[in-house]
Amino acid sequence: MQGERGSTNQEEEEEEDHGSLANQRPKRDIVKPARYRDERFVTTYSCYFASPFDEEEPSSYDEAKGVKEWETAMKEEMDALKKNETWDLVPKPKDVQPVSCKWVYRIKRKRDGNIDRHKARLVARGFSQKYGEDYDETFSPVAKMTTVRTLLSLAASFGWKLWQLDVKNAFLYGELDKEIYMEQPLGYISQEHPDYVCKLKKALYGLKQAPRAWYGKLAQFLQFCGYSPSNSDPSLFFKKNGGVHVVVLLYVDDLIITGNDEAEIARLQEDMSIRFEMKMLGELNNFLGLEVERMKDGIFIGQHSYARRIVEKFGVHEGKTRTTPMDANIKLKRDEGSLLPDPRPYRSLVGSLLYLTITRPDISFAVGLVSRFMQSPRKPHLEAAKKILKYVKTTLGMGLMYKYNAKVSLYGFTDADFGGDLDGRKSTSGFVFLCGDTSVSWCSKKQATVSLSTTEAEYKASTLAAQECIWLRRLLEDLFEPINKPVAIYGDNQSAIKLANNPVFHARTKHIELEHHFIREKVLDGTIEALEVRSEDNVADIFTKSLPKGQFELLRSKLGMVDKIKFKGEY
């Protein structure tokens, strides 16, 4: 196994592809510095917008005006604002600096990537608000992605249907506790009173306090309907009453409702339609760009369309396939190789890949590694990032499969490399938790301090996993029922496991910070059980180092990942 791990099986599969992202800058009279003359990658965004898969969104009102679709979208927005009595047009008070506003344009897409509708949103420029004067507290009701995945896992296990709802102009339901004045929006300035300003009566999008005001209004409504907020995730509400078990998950103005009582769900949807202007989207199939599909064996969640878009955006069209995101035992250093002439396309690529890790734990370590070089990326870093993208292109349909009727059982794995960061010699912690034998939470993270031994590195990783475990236990108790036995966390370092199970100190561990002994406390009180697993079966190994093809594919399958395209027989 060690010999395999040191192999570089991907090298023969790779071919150079430095010219896939062309330099779109005008070329006349440009002479590159000598150190950049061999650099064939600079930047392009035009290739993304040239794709028939995408249409460019206007960046300003001037670009949108005169275009039928955007004019219609702006009129719909203004009609909604007037219907909700969002503001009064008043003379500008003395010594008041009104908040400016702008139009924001978005193309809403269907699951297959085709255009659904054009959306225009009037947004206040809240960055000009002053704390304590224009607003006091802020909060945005954004569900954690771990909560979303855990909810999907339970829905698959129990056979619950998943319903999706959208609250139209949700922030307008929030009430302001401060006087806010705003400039009139472009395209809709009053001809009779062009110097007047809008005195806001409702929490318009963009205001610092708007998300919190909307959350307060919705939370009040749900609690009136008998739903309790979760202590683990404030965006989660649930009702447990006798045999009724219904859950509501909120991501700003998008809602997921699921549970075992269809009559209660229908009643809640009806009550919400009376209180708010709702759009009933039917069964869940696309949530924040995440594709949710009921298949023969379970609920599949992936980002196939998004993955395809970023492959097109960054121009990876040709070249041989990749079976792993990184070459085995890759070594990257901060100051090795020539600097990129423009770091922005590298940052854009890595940022795009980071969003893909929501449903792709198989690339978490690789993306985490290249994200360490965002400040001053160099040629080797770019080459590594492009290899990740080639792997994504090869595995576009990869995602997580939450199987029907799977046992609701939470367990995890933890691992660490030792001094793998060549610049600071810090180690990388990795963990993954599975529910119903499919991943719901994972992490690949460089440790904050240097470890003096493999035991110390693994012990720190175990503590990080223990912290996530406590939170997941509470979440499952809200979603399901109390967990009455310890949650097993598997590791492959005997010394670290003994250290977690036994309250002893000795010379080699006495310096470890007290915070890392948290896992020991949780083992002693019966919350966690630290158990040993063979190194080759430690699923968390995929989050701490690059692996050869055989081991990588084995652990990827143990994460609960499948390729939807191959799974469905679509080629």
C-alpha positions in Angstrom: 0.0 0.0 0.0 2.8 2.4 0.8 4.4 1.6 -2.5 1.2 2.4 -4.3 0.7 5.6 -2.4 4.1 6.9 -3.7 3.2 6.2 -7.3 2.4 8.9 -9.9 -0.2 7.0 -11.9 -1.7 10.2 -13.2 1.4 11.5 -15.0 1.0 9.3 -18.0 -2.7 10.4 -18.3 -1.8 14.1 -18.3 -1.0 16.3 -21.3 -0.1 20.0 -21.3 -3.1 22.3 -21.6 -1.7 25.7 -20.8 -3.4 27.5 -23.6 -7.0 26.6 -22.7 -7.6 29.9 -21.1 -6.5 32.5 -23.6 -5.3 36.0 -22.9 -8.0 38.3 -24.1 -6.2 41.6 -23.5 -5.3 43.7 -26.7 -1.8 42.6 -27.8 -0.5 45.6 -29.6 2.6 47.2 -28.2 2.6 44.8 -25.2 5.9 43.3 -24.1 5.8 40.9 -21.2 8.5 40.9 -18.6 11.0 38.2 -19.2 9.9 36.1 -16.3 6.3 35.8 -17.8 7.2 35.1 -21.4 6.7 31.4 -20.9 3.4 31.9 -19.1 0.6 30.8 -21.5 -2.2 31.2 -19.0 -3.5 34.6 -18.1 -7.3 35.1 -18.0 -10.6 35.0 -19.8 -14.1 35.5 -18.8 -15.4 36.0 -22.4 -15.3 32.2 -23.0 -17.8 31.8 -20.2 -20.3 34.3 -21.6 -19.7 33.1 -25.2 -21.1 29.7 -24.2 -24.6 29.0 -25.5 -25.2 27.6 -22.0 -25.1 31.1 -20.5 -26.4 34.6 -21.1 -24.7 37.7 -19.8 -26.4 39.4 -16.9 -26.4 43.3 -17.0 -24.1 44.9 -14.4 -26.0 48.2 -14.4 -29.3 49.9 -15.3 -27.8 51.4 -18.4 -27.0 47.9 -19.8 -30.5 46.6 -18.9 -32.7 49.5 -20.1 -34.3 48.9 -23.5 -34.1 45.1 -23.2 -37.6 43.7 -23.1 -36.9 40.9 -20.6 -35.2 43.2 -18.1 -37.7 46.0 -18.5 -40.5 43.5 -17.7 -38.5 42.2 -14.7 -38.0 45.8 -13.4 -41.7 46.6 -13.8 -42.6 43.4 -11.9 -40.3 44.4 -9.1 -41.7 48.0 -8.8 -45.2 46.7 -8.9 -44.4 44.4 -5.9 -42.8 47.3 -4.0 -45.8 49.5 -4.5 -48.2 46.7 -3.5 -46.3 46.2 -0.3 -46.2 50.0 0.4 -42.4 49.8 0.8 -41.9 53.6 1.0 -43.4 57.0 1.0 -42.1 59.7 -1.3 -41.2 62.7 0.9 -39.1 65.9 0.7 -35.5 65.3 1.7 -35.0 66.1 5.4 -32.2 68.5 6.4 -29.0 66.9 7.5 -30.0 63.5 6.1 -27.8 61.6 3.7 -30.2 59.2 1.9 -29.0 55.6 1.1 -28.4 55.1 -2.6 -29.8 52.1 -4.5 -29.1 50.0 -7.6 -30.7 47.4 -9.8 -29.4 43.9 -9.6 -30.1 41.5 -12.4 -30.1 37.7 -12.2 -31.0 34.9 -14.7 -32.9 32.2 -12.8 -32.2 28.7 -14.3 -33.9 25.4 -14.3 -32.1 22.2 -13.1 -30.9 21.5 -16.7 -29.3 25.0 -16.9 -31.8 26.5 -19.3 -33.3 29.9 -18.5 -36.4 29.9 -16.3 -36.9 33.6 -15.9 -35.2 37.0 -15.7 -35.2 38.6 -12.2 -34.6 42.3 -11.4 -34.1 43.3 -7.7 -34.0 46.8 -6.4 -31.3 46.8 -3.7 -30.4 49.5 -1.2 -26.7 50.2 -0.9 -26.5 49.3 2.8 -22.8 49.7 3.0 -23.3 53.4 3.5 -25.4 52.9 6.6 -23.9 53.8 10.0 -23.9 51.4 12.9 -26.0 52.6 15.9 -27.6 55.3 13.7 -29.2 53.4 10.8 -29.1 49.9 12.3 -28.2 48.0 15.5 -28.1 44.3 14.9 -27.7 42.1 11.8 -28.3 38.4 11.1 -29.0 36.5 7.9 -31.1 33.3 8.0 -28.8 31.0 6.1 -29.0 27.3 6.7 -25.8 25.4 7.0 -25.1 23.0 4.1 -24.4 20.3 6.6 -28.0 20.8 7.9 -29.3 20.5 4.3 -27.4 17.3 3.7 -28.5 15.8 7.0 -32.1 16.6 6.3 -31.9 14.9 2.9 -30.3 11.9 4.5 -33.3 11.6 6.9 -35.8 12.2 4.2 -34.3 9.3 2.2 -34.2 7.0 5.3 -37.9 7.6 6.2 -39.3 8.1 2.7 -40.4 11.7 3.4 -41.3 13.9 0.5 -39.4 17.2 0.1 -41.3 20.4 -0.8 -39.8 23.6 -1.9 -41.3 27.1 -1.5 -40.2 30.6 -2.3 -41.3 33.7 -0.5 -41.8 36.6 -3.0 -40.0 39.8 -1.9 -39.5 38.3 1.5 -37.5 41.2 3.0 -40.4 43.5 2.4 -42.3 41.7 5.2 -39.7 42.8 7.7 -40.4 46.0 9.7 -37.9 48.7 10.3 -37.2 50.2 13.8 -35.1 53.1 12.4 -35.9 55.9 10.0 -34.2 55.2 6.7 -34.3 57.4 3.6 -33.3 56.2 0.1 -32.7 57.8 -3.3 -35.3 57.1 -6.0 -34.5 54.2 -8.2 -33.2 54.8 -11.8 -35.9 54.5 -14.4 -38.6 55.3 -11.9 -37.8 58.8 -10.7 -40.9 60.9 -10.1 -41.3 63.5 -12.8 -43.4 65.6 -10.4 -40.9 65.4 -7.5 -37.5 64.4 -8.8 -35.8 65.8 -5.7 -37.9 63.8 -3.2 -36.5 60.8 -1.4 -38.0 57.4 -0.4 -38.8 57.1 3.3 -38.6 53.4 3.8 -41.4 51.6 5.6 -40.3 48.1 4.9 -36.9 46.4 5.1 -35.7 46.6 1.5 -33.0 44.2 0.2 -29.5 45.5 0.8 -30.2 47.2 4.1 -28.0 45.9 6.9 -31.0 44.9 9.1 -33.2 43.6 6.3 -32.4 39.8 6.7 -32.8 39.9 10.5 -36.1 41.8 10.2 -37.4 39.1 7.7 -36.2 36.3 9.9 -37.9 37.8 12.9 -41.2 38.0 11.1 -41.0 34.4 9.7 -39.8 33.0 13.0 -42.7 34.6 14.8 -45.2 33.1 12.3 -43.7 29.6 12.5 -43.7 29.6 16.3 -47.4 30.7 16.2 -48.0 27.6 14.1 -46.4 25.4 16.7 -42.9 25.1 15.3 -39.8 25.4 17.5 -36.4 26.8 16.4 -33.5 24.5 16.5 -30.6 25.3 18.9 -28.2 23.8 16.4 -29.2 25.9 13.4 -31.5 28.9 13.8 -32.6 28.4 10.2 -34.2 25.1 11.1 -37.7 24.8 12.7 -39.5 21.6 13.6 -42.8 20.3 15.1 -42.9 17.2 17.1 -46.4 16.5 18.5 -47.5 13.0 19.0 -46.8 11.2 15.8 -46.5 14.4 13.8 -42.9 15.2 12.7 -42.5 18.1 10.3 -39.4 20.1 9.5 -38.9 23.6 7.9 -35.5 24.7 6.7 -34.9 28.3 5.7 -32.3 29.8 3.4 -33.2 33.5 3.3 -36.4 33.3 1.2 -36.1 29.7 0.0 -37.8 27.1 2.2 -37.7 23.3 2.3 -40.5 21.5 4.1 -40.5 17.8 4.8 -41.9 15.3 7.4 -44.1 12.3 8.0 -47.5 14.1 8.0 -48.7 15.3 4.6 -51.8 16.8 6.1 -49.8 19.0 8.4 -47.4 20.0 5.6 -50.4 21.0 3.4 -51.9 23.0 6.3 -48.6 24.8 6.8 -48.3 25.6 3.1 -51.9 27.0 3.1 -51.2 29.1 6.2 -48.0 30.5 4.7 -49.8 31.4 1.4 -52.4 33.4 3.4 -49.7 35.3 5.4 -47.1 35.7 2.7 -47.1 35.9 -1.1 -45.6 32.4 -1.9 -44.4 30.5 -4.9 -45.0 26.8 -4.5 -42.3 25.1 -6.4 -43.4 21.5 -5.9 -41.1 18.7 -5.0 -37.5 19.7 -4.3 -35.3 19.4 -7.3 -33.0 22.5 -7.3 -31.9 24.3 -4.2 -29.3 27.1 -4.4 -27.8 25.4 -7.5 -27.8 21.9 -5.8 -29.6 19.4 -7.9 -31.8 17.0 -5.9 -33.1 14.0 -7.7 -35.1 11.0 -6.5 -33.6 7.9 -8.1 -34.2 4.2 -7.8 -32.0 3.6 -4.8 -32.2 7.0 -3.0 -32.0 10.8 -3.1 -29.1 12.0 -5.2 -27.6 15.5 -4.6 -25.0 16.9 -7.0 -23.9 20.0 -8.9 -23.7 18.6 -12.5 -24.9 21.8 -14.2 -22.6 24.0 -12.1 -19.6 21.8 -12.7 -20.3 21.8 -16.4 -20.5 25.6 -16.4 -17.1 26.1 -14.6 -15.5 23.6 -17.0 -16.8 25.7 -19.9 -15.9 29.0 -18.2 -12.3 28.1 -17.7 -11.9 26.5 -21.1 -11.0 22.9 -20.2 -12.4 21.2 -23.3 -9.7 18.9 -24.6 -7.1 16.7 -23.1 -7.0 13.3 -21.5 -9.2 12.4 -18.5 -8.1 12.3 -14.9 -9.1 9.7 -12.4 -7.9 11.6 -9.3 -7.9 15.4 -8.6 -4.2 15.5 -7.8 -1.1 13.4 -8.4 -0.2 11.1 -5.5 2.1 12.8 -2.9 2.0 16.1 -4.7 4.2 18.8 -3.0 3.4 22.5 -3.4 5.4 25.4 -1.9 4.5 29.0 -1.5 7.5 30.5 -3.4 8.2 27.8 -6.0 7.8 28.6 -9.7 7.1 31.8 -11.5 4.4 34.2 -10.4 1.2 34.4 -12.5 0.9 37.8 -14.3 -2.6 38.2 -13.0 -3.8 36.3 -9.9 -7.5 37.0 -10.5 -8.4 34.1 -12.8 -6.6 31.7 -10.4 -8.7 33.0 -7.5 -11.9 32.8 -9.6 -11.1 29.2 -10.5 -10.3 28.1 -6.9 -13.4 30.0 -5.6 -15.6 28.2 -8.1 -14.2 24.8 -7.1 -14.8 25.7 -3.4 -18.5 26.0 -4.0 -18.4 22.6 -5.8 -17.2 21.0 -2.5 -20.7 21.3 -1.1 -21.6 18.0 -2.8 -18.1 16.9 -3.8 -16.1 15.8 -0.7 -13.8 14.0 -3.0 -12.1 17.2 -4.1 -12.1 18.9 -0.6 -8.4 18.2 0.2 -7.2 19.2 -3.3 -9.2 22.4 -3.4 -8.1 23.2 0.2 -4.5 22.8 -0.8 -4.6 25.1 -3.8 -6.6 27.7 -1.8 -3.6 28.2 0.4 -1.9 30.2 -2.4 -4.5 32.7 -3.3 -2.4 35.7 -2.3 0.5 35.1 -4.7 -0.3 32.1 -7.0 2.4 30.7 -9.1 2.6 28.4 -12.1 2.7 25.1 -10.2 -0.3 26.1 -8.2 -2.2 26.9 -11.4 -1.2 23.6 -12.9 -2.5 21.8 -9.8 -5.8 23.7 -9.9 -6.3 22.9 -13.6 -5.8 19.2 -12.8 -8.6 19.4 -10.3 -10.8 20.9 -13.0 -9.9 18.1 -15.4 -10.9 15.6 -12.8 -14.2 17.5 -12.4 -14.7 17.3 -16.2 -14.1 13.6 -16.1 -16.6 13.1 -13.2 -19.3 15.7 -14.0 -22.1 13.5 -12.6 -20.4 12.7 -9.3 -22.4 13.5 -6.1 -23.9 12.0 -2.9 -26.5 9.2 -2.8 -28.6 9.1 0.4 -30.2 5.6 0.2 -33.8 4.8 1.0 -34.5 3.0 4.2 -30.9 3.4 5.4 -30.4 3.1 9.2 -30.2 6.5 10.9 -26.8 5.9 12.5 -24.2 8.7 13.0 -20.5 7.8 13.0 -17.3 9.4 11.9 -13.6 9.1 10.9 -10.7 11.3 11.7 -7.1 11.5 10.3 -4.1 13.8 10.0 -1.0 14.0 8.0 2.2 15.0 9.8 3.9 18.2 8.8 2.6 18.1 5.2 2.6 21.8 4.7 6.1 22.5 3.3 6.1 26.2 4.1 5.2 26.1 7.8 5.5 22.3 8.5 1.9 22.3 9.9 -0.2 19.2 9.7 -3.7 18.9 8.0 -6.7 17.6 10.0 -9.5 15.7 8.2 -12.7 14.3 9.4 -16.0 13.0 7.9 -19.3 12.0 9.5 -21.8 9.7 7.8 -25.5 9.2 8.4 -27.1 6.2 6.7 -23.6 5.3 5.3 -23.4 8.6 3.3 -21.4 11.7 4.2 -23.2 14.6 5.7 -20.3 16.6 7.2 -16.6 16.7 6.3 -13.5 18.9 6.8 -10.0 19.3 5.4 -8.1 22.0 7.4 -4.6 23.0 8.0 -3.8 23.0 11.8 -3.1 26.3 13.5 0.1 25.2 15.2 3.0 22.9 14.4 2.7 19.4 15.9 5.8 17.7 17.3 4.6 14.1 16.5 2.1 12.1 14.6 0.3 11.4 17.8 -0.2 15.1 18.5 -1.3 15.8 14.9 -3.9 13.0 15.1 -5.0 14.0 18.6 -5.7 17.6 17.3 -7.7 16.2 14.4 -9.7 14.1 16.8 -10.6 17.1 18.9 -11.8 19.0 15.7 -13.9 16.0 14.8 -15.3 15.8 18.4 -16.5 19.4 18.2 -18.4 18.7 15.0 -19.8 15.5 16.5 -21.4 17.4 19.4 -23.1 19.7 17.0 -24.3 16.9 14.8 -25.8 15.0 17.8 -27.8 18.0 18.7 -29.0 18.5 15.1 -30.1 14.9 14.8 -32.0 15.1 18.1 -33.9 18.1 16.7 -34.5 16.4 13.4 -35.1 12.8 14.6 -34.8 11.7 18.2 -32.3 11.7 21.1 -29.1 9.6 20.6 -28.7 7.4 23.7 -25.4 5.9 22.9 -21.9 7.2 22.2 -21.1 8.3 18.6 -18.2 6.2 17.2 -15.2 8.2 15.8 -12.7 6.0 14.1 -9.0 6.8 13.8 -5.9 4.9 12.8 -3.3 6.2 15.3 -3.2 4.0 18.4 -1.4 6.5 20.6 -3.9 9.3 19.8 -6.8 6.9 20.6 -5.2 5.9 23.9 -4.6 9.5 24.8 -8.3 10.2 24.2 -9.4 7.2 26.2 -7.1 7.6 29.2 -6.6 10.7 31.4 -2.8 10.5 31.6 0.0 12.9 30.8 3.5 12.2 29.9 6.6 14.1 28.6 5.6 13.9 24.9 2.1 15.3 25.3 2.2 17.6 28.4 2.7 20.6 26.1 -0.5 20.1 24.1 -3.0 22.9 24.6 -5.9 22.2 27.0 -8.5 22.8 24.2 -7.3 19.7 22.4 -8.3 17.6 25.5 -11.9 18.3 24.8 -12.3 14.9 23.1 -11.1 13.1 26.3 -13.8 14.8 28.3 -16.5 13.7 25.8 -15.2 10.1 25.8 -15.4 10.0 29.6 -19.0 11.3 29.7 -20.1 8.8 27.1 -20.9 11.2 24.3 -18.1 9.9 22.0 -16.4 6.6 21.6 -12.8 6.7 20.1 -12.2 3.5 18.2 -9.4 2.2 16.0 -9.7 1.4 12.2 -7.1 0.1 9.8 -5.3 2.8 7.9 -6.5 1.6 4.5 -10.1 1.7 5.8 -9.9 5.1 7.3 -12.2 7.2 5.1 -10.8 10.5 6.5 -7.5 9.7 4.7 -9.0 11.3 1.6 -9.1 14.7 3.4 -5.5 14.8 4.5 -3.4 13.9 1.5 -3.4 13.1 -2.2 -3.9 9.4 -2.9 -3.2 7.0 -5.8 -6.1 6.0 -8.0 -7.0 2.7 -6.3 -7.1 4.0 -2.7 -8.8 7.2 -3.8 -11.6 5.5 -5.6 -12.1 3.0 -2.7 -12.5 5.8 -0.2 -14.6 7.9 -2.5 -17.1 5.1 -2.7 -17.1 4.8 1.1 -18.1 8.5 1.3 -21.4 7.5 -0.4 -20.5 9.0 -3.7 -21.8 7.8 -7.1 -21.6 9.1 -10.7 -25.2 9.9 -11.6 -24.4 9.7 -15.3 -22.9 6.2 -15.1 -25.4 5.2 -12.5 -28.3 6.0 -14.8 -26.6 4.5 -17.8 -26.4 7.9 -19.6 -23.3 8.5 -21.6 
